[in-house]
Amino acid sequence: MTGKHPQTITIGGASGYWGDAALATPQLLAVEGLDYLVYDYLAEVTMSILARARVADPDQGYATDFVSAAMEPHLQRIAERG
């Protein structure tokens, strides 16, 4: 990103719900000038799925594959980007 104002930050939204496109992370990491990468797994559909899982098993109720599926394959690149 060229001509970026010194007080401007660039935020990439990698997901809007649990199960959203896995391609968003590498696509956003390719954006020059990206300052932050965020994931939002609190969509209504996600919350209902996670609530149902928690009722069935009190140890559940969270996005179980977030680290392994969304983050782990990209940690090296995220670390390189700072």
C-alpha positions in Angstrom: 0.0 0.0 0.0 1.6 3.3 -1.0 0.9 6.8 0.2 -0.4 5.5 3.6 -1.0 8.2 6.1 1.3 7.8 9.2 -1.7 7.4 11.5 -3.6 5.0 9.3 -3.7 1.3 10.2 -4.9 -1.4 7.8 -7.0 -4.2 9.2 -7.8 -7.4 7.3 -10.9 -9.3 8.3 -10.1 -13.0 7.7 -13.5 -14.4 8.7 -17.0 -13.5 9.6 -18.0 -16.9 11.0 -16.6 -20.3 12.0 -16.0 -22.1 8.7 -15.5 -19.1 6.6 -13.1 -19.3 3.6 -9.7 -20.6 4.6 -8.2 -18.7 1.7 -8.7 -15.3 3.4 -5.6 -15.6 5.6 -3.0 -16.1 2.9 -4.7 -13.6 0.6 -4.6 -11.0 3.3 -1.0 -11.8 4.3 -0.1 -10.9 0.7 -1.4 -7.4 1.1 1.4 -4.9 1.5 0.9 -2.7 4.5 -1.5 -4.9 6.4 -1.1 -4.1 10.1 -3.6 -6.4 11.7 -5.3 -9.6 10.8 -8.6 -10.3 12.7 -10.9 -13.3 12.9 -14.6 -13.0 14.1 -16.1 -16.3 15.1 -19.1 -14.7 16.9 -21.6 -14.7 14.0 -25.1 -15.8 15.1 -24.8 -19.1 13.2 -21.5 -19.9 14.8 -22.7 -19.1 18.3 -25.7 -21.4 17.9 -23.5 -24.2 16.7 -21.1 -23.7 19.5 -23.9 -23.5 22.1 -25.4 -26.7 20.9 -21.9 -28.4 21.1 -21.5 -27.1 24.7 -24.9 -28.5 25.7 -23.8 -31.9 24.4 -20.3 -31.7 26.0 -19.4 -29.0 28.6 -15.8 -29.1 27.5 -16.8 -27.9 24.0 -18.4 -24.7 22.8 -15.4 -23.1 21.1 -13.9 -23.1 17.6 -11.9 -26.3 18.0 -9.9 -26.0 14.8 -9.0 -22.3 14.9 -5.3 -22.8 15.8 -4.7 -25.9 13.6 -6.7 -24.8 10.6 -6.7 -21.0 10.5 -3.4 -20.1 12.2 -0.9 -22.9 12.2 -0.3 -23.1 8.4 0.4 -19.3 8.4 2.3 -18.7 11.6 5.7 -18.4 9.9 4.4 -15.7 7.5 2.5 -13.9 10.3 5.7 -13.8 12.3 7.7 -12.5 9.3 5.1 -9.7 8.9 5.5 -8.8 12.6 
